[in-house]
């Protein structure tokens, strides 16, 4: 789903669902809320380029945090 200032859409992602964001324009701001206070010890994730998901991103991912780069391959 593409969200923009022009289409004014929002997206609800239920608790426990994986999610990812990719900005298509420079100087983009993302605002999101969580159901609980952030607790780094309980944070987890999957890597944006994990072959298990084979996500076809619309543009190359060029900036990503070291934490998000370091997730191991997903195993069900």
Secondary structure, 3 states (H helix, E strand, C coil): CCCCCCCCCCCCCCCCCCCCCCCCCCCCCCCCCCCCCCCHHHCCCCCCCCCCCCCCCCCCCCCCCHHHHCCCCCCC
